[in-house]
């Protein structure tokens, strides 16, 4: 038979891709990496361990993790895209650090083939540490000998890239120091350190010798050639298996995995997909939601959440709250006797224009009615991080002054500008760190608040909605 090297290579790569997406391989690879994470935790039992969402949640046992997940994005550390993003400043971690006598934290994440450390840990976190340190020094200039150095892992970040990042730090620090975020007076500057399965040992931090707070970046997965390696246990180890679980997980999430870990890992390869499908279906049916997040700056008059966090039984929806629910799919049952605005949203570019021309005007008018009636308002969308944030941001600008006090008697008294909008977004992120509106959503918010109404032609397509408004007694 004629040997075709190109075809053989293509078939080999196709086989590797198939193995890397195999549910059985992925979950058993995660389990192997969890053992290493637990080993690190045992070495530092008094240091809080946090998953870096989303990937890190697969490797961090909720029984040992601190309920304060981080949101460091790899894209903020990608080459030539370095950023300290004020939309995800991760400042909610600082009070935890201070409360733990500055012992530091352990951040858990992972990466796929080709890297030993993900960009989130090798660059985004080092940028964060250096920017926070420099901003703290600007706010508290009395500090002496305060370390503002940028520390990056030499094997992962070249000296050229390190220098290019360093040139941008002061600009980012000034923006943070001048924002509405509150920076605590840290006892020690932050310093990133790195631990991987290839580490020869774990560093020690004697309290009497330490002049910094360690931010330990734990990359959970072992680096293997081509990203896949055979194991004696009957599975192929896939580096960074927890990444992009929407592509391979069949709806499985870290929460479901950890709740049913023993059953999942004990299932055979052939039975595993059936088991996972049943667990995902059962979780969706139970749908025990989280409490909506109140915006502290406005005394909880506005709150937001994911639609899945709303009570499954409409009888549990609160009478004193008006609800704005937007999304691609309506909740299973909307209550009839409450103040509810439901708007079905569209996908793609049409959805963004609908958000500007229909969703924002109608939701804003509805929120004003509710606030005037003395009700609080909860805004939800599919994720609880995008459209709901945009709607809440508009309401904060139109109905609350710069001190967070309610002003709903007429048009907004505070003149909207990019600074006031950004400040109100910071109010939201301070209360709900996972809020992460897309650039497109924020652009629509700016257009709605800063452009004339003639710019926003009404949408011609009919909108599916349900509105039930109770008049105040």
N, C-alpha and C positions, 0 to 999 in steps of 0.2 A: 504493500500500500504506500502511495506517495505521501511523504511527510510534509505537511504545510505548517511551518513554525508560527505564522501569523494566526492560523486557525487554532492551533494548540494553545497559544497564548491567550486568545480570546476566550476559549473554553475554560481555561484555568481561572481567568479573571471572573468569568460568569459564575463559576463554582464558588469562588471566594465571596462574591457578592451575595449569592444565595445563602451561604453559611452565615454571613454577617447579619442577615435579616431573620435568621431562624430564631423563633421565640424561645425554644429550649436552650440554645446556645447563649443567647443574650442573658436570660435570667440566671443561669448557672455561672456565667462570667461575672455578673453583678455580685452574686453571692460570694464568689472567691475574693472580689475586691473589698467587700464588706468586712471580711476577716482582717484585712490589713488596716482598714479604718478603725476597727475595734481595738486592734493592737496599739495603734497610736493613742487612742482614747485611754487605754489602760496605762500608758506611759505618762499621760497628763490628765489624771482623773479630776483635777480641780479646775481645769481650764474649759470654759464653755465650748461646745462643738456645734457649728452651724452649717447647714447645707447651703451651697450657692445654687439658687434655683436657676434653671429647672433641673438640670442634670444631677446636681449634688444630692437631691432628695432621695434618689435611688440607693445611695451608698450610706446614708445616715439613718441609723435606727432611731425612730421617734422616742424610744424609751431613754436614750441618752442625749438626744439633741435638745438644744435650747430652742424654745419657741420664739425665735427671732431670726428667720431666714434672711440671707443676703441676696442682693440682686446685681451682682457684678457681671456685666455683659462682655463676652469675648470681643464683640464688634468694637467696643470702645478701646480695645487694645490692638486691633488689627493695624498692620503697617500702613502709615500715612493717614490713618483714620483715628489716631489717638485722641482721646477726649476725656474730660471730666464733665459729665453730663449732669446739669442741675435738675434734670427730670428724674434722675435715679442717684441721689447723692449718698445713700446708705448711711445717713447720719443717725438713723435709729439704732445703729450698732454702738455708737459712742456711749450712751448712758449705760449699756450693758457692760462695756469695758470698765467704765468708772466704778460701777457697782461691784465688780469683781476684784477690787483693789489692784487694778491695772495688771492683772496676771495675763491678759491678752485673750485671744480667741483662736479657735481652729476652724478654718474655712475648708469645706470639703467640695471638691469638684473632680471632673475627669475630662479626658480628651481622647479623640480617636487616633487611628494610626498616623504616624509621621511626626508626632510630638511627644515629648515626655511630660510637659506641663501645658495646660490650656492657656490661651492668651489672656483669659480672665484672671488667672493667677500670676502669670509671668509679667503682665504689663498693666492690665486694668487696676488690679489691687495695688501694685507699687505706685501708680499714678495717684490713686486715691489717698494713700498714706502720705505721700509728699505734698499733695495739694492741701489736705486737711492740716498737716503740720504747719505749712506756710500761712494758711488762713488763720489758724489759732494764734500764731505769732503776731499777725496783724491786729487781731482783736485784743490780744493780751501782750502788748509790746514789752512789758516788764520782765518777761522771761529771759534768763541768761543761759547761754550755751545750748539753746534749743536747736536740735538737729533737724534740718530741713532737706537733707540729702535725698536724692532719688536712688533707691536700691533696686536693682534688677538682677535676675539670675544670669550669670555670664554665659552659661551654655545655651541659654534660650534667647537671649537678647544681645545683639551685636553692639559694640561700642558706638558705632555710627547711629544706630537706632536709639540707643540710650541718650546720646547727645541731642538728637532731634527732639525727643520727648522733653528733655530737661529745659530746652529753650522755651517751652510753652507753659511751664508750671506756674510762673508768677502771674500770668494773665488769668489762668483758671482760678488760682488762689484769691486774686483780687475780686473776681466775680462771686466766689463763694462768700468771702468776708463781707461783701456789700449786699448780699441777698437777705431775704427775711428769715432765713434759717438761723436757729440759735446754736451757736458753737459752745460746747462746754469748755471750761478751763481744765484741760487735761493735765494730769500730773507728769506724765512722760510723753515724749513724741512716739508716734507709731513707727514700727519697722517691720517690713515683710520678711518672712523666712520661708523656706520651701522644704517639703518632705515628700518623697515619692517612694514607691517600692524599691527603687534602686539605691536609696539612701543607705549609707554604711552604718548610720546610727542616728539617734534622736538627740538634738541639742539640749543642753541644760541651761536653765535661767535662774541662777542663785539670786534671790531677792536682794541680798545685801550688795551685790555687784552690778545689778541691772540698772541701766539708765534709759531704758526704752520699754515700750509695751509691745511684745511680740504679736504680730499678726501672722500666724502659721498657715501657710497655703498648702493644703494637703491634696495632692493629685493621686487619686485612688487607684487608677488602673496601671498595670504593668505594661511597659512599652514592648511590643513584639513586632517582628518583621512582617510586613504586609497587613498588620492589624489582626491576624487570625493565627491561632496556634493550637495544635491538638493537645488534648489532655487525656490522661489515663482514665478519668472518670466517665468517659463516653460522650464528651461534648467538645466542641471547638471553642477555645477561649477567644472572645472578641474584645479587643481593647476599646474602652470607652462605650460600653454597651448601652449605658443609660441615656446617651445623647439622642435627641430627636425621636422620642418614643412614639410619636404619632405615626411614624413610618412602619414600626414593627410590633407595637404593643397590643393591637386588637382592642384598643380602648382601655387597656390596663394603665393604671397610674401608680405612682409611688405609694399613695395612701392605701390602695387596695393590695398592693404587693406586700406591704409590711403587716397589714391586718391578717393576711392569709399566707404568710411566707412559707410556713411548714408544709401546708397542703400543696402549694404551687411547686415548691422544689422537690416534693415527693412524688409528683405526678410523672407518668411516663411521657416520652416524647409524643406518642400518638394521642394520648388522652389530654395533654396540656391545653391545646386550643379550645376544647370543649369546656374544660374547667374554667379557663379564663373568661370565656364568653358568658358563662353562668354567673361568675363573680361580678363581672361588669354590669350585667343586667340587674342583678340583685342590688348593687350599689345605687344604680340609677333609680330603681323603684323606691329604695329607702330614702334617698336624697335628703339626708339630714343636713340642713344648711348652716352656715356660719352667721353670726350676727352682723348686720350692716355696720359699716365703719362710720361713726359720726365725725364731722369736721369740727375739731376742737375750737378753732378760731372763731366760729360763729355759734358756739355753745350747743352744737349738735342739732341745730335747726335743719341742716342738710346732712344727709348721709348717703352712702353709695355701697353697692355690692354687686356680685354676679347674680344673674337671674336664678341660677340654680341654688343660691343661698336663701332665696325667699321661702317661707314655709310651704311645704307641699300641700298642706290642708288649708284651704282659703279661710277657714274659721279662725286660724291662728294669725291672720293678718291684723295688724293693730288698727283700731278705729281712729286713733288720733293722728294717724300718718297718712299723707297723700303719697301715692306711688306713681312714679314714672317708669314704665317698663318698655324698653326698646330692644329689638333683636330680630334675628332671621326667623325665629320660631317662637310662637307664643307659649307661655307656661301651660301646663296641663289643664289647669283650671284657674280662671281669673275670678276673683270675688265680685259679686253683683252689688253688694250693699256698701261698698267702700269707695273712696275717691281714688280712682285708678285711671291713668292714661296709658294705653297700650298702642305702640306704633311698630308695625312690621317694617324692618329695614331691608334694603336691597344690597346686592353684592356689587363690587367693582366701582367704576367711575360713577355710574348712575346712583349708587348708594351714597357716595360722597356728596353729590349735588343734592340728593334728597335730604341728607343730614343738614346741609346749609339752608335749603329752601323750605323744608317742611318740618323736620324733626326739631331743630332748634327753636323756630318761632312758636310752634304749638306747645312744646314742653315748657318753654319759658313762660308763656301766658298761663299755662296750667299751674306752674310753680308759684307764680304771683298770686293767683286766686287762693291757693292753699295757705301760703304764708299770711295773707290778709285775714284768712279765717282762723288764724292761730294754730294751724297744724304744722307739724314738722313734715319734711318731705324726704322720701327715700328714692334714689335714682338707681336703676339697675340696667345692665346690658349683658350680653352673652358672657363676657369675660370679667366684667367688673373693673376693667383697667383701661378701656378706650372710650367708647361713645358715652358711657355714664360719666366719665371724668370730664369730657367736653361739655356735656349738658350742665353738670354741676359748676364747672368753671364759668360758664356764661351767667348762671344764676348768682354766683358769688359777686361777679362784676356788676350786675344790674341791680341787685337788691341788698347789697351789703357795702358799707363804706370801708375806708381803708383801715378802720379799727375793728372791723368785723361786726359792727352793729347793724341791725336790720333797718332798711330804708326801702319800703315797698309802696309808698303812697302814690308815686308817679314814676316818671322816667328816672334813670339813675342820676344821683347827685354827683357822684365821682366821675370825672371824665375818663373814659377808657383810653388807655395807651398801652404800648407793649410792656412797659414796666409794671403797670398795675395788674395786667393780665398775668404776667409771669409771677408776680407776688402771690396772687390768688392760687395759681397752680402750686406754688410752694406750700401754701396752707393745706392743700389737698394731700400732697406727698408727705408732709410732716405727719398727718394723721393716718395715711394709707400708703406706706412706702412702695407697695407693689403696683400702685397706679402708674401706668406707662402708656399714655396716649400716643398714637402714631403722629408723625410729623404732619400727615395729611389732615388728621382730625384737628390738630392745633391750628393749621392753616385755615381751616373752615371756621374755627372759633374766632380767629383774628378778623377774618372777612366779615363775619356776622356782627362783631362788636365795633369794628373800625370803619366799615364801609357804609355808604348810604343804602337805604332800603330799596332804592331803585335798582341796585346791583343784583338783588336777590329776587329774581322772577319766580313767581309761585310755580310749584311743580304741577304738571298737567295730569300726571298719572294718579289714579285714585289710591288712597292709602287705607289699608285695613287697620281699624282701630276700635277700641272699646273705651268709652269714657263714662264713668259714673261719678257724679259730683254731688255730695251731700251739702246742702246749705247749712251754715252754722245756726244752731238753735239759740 
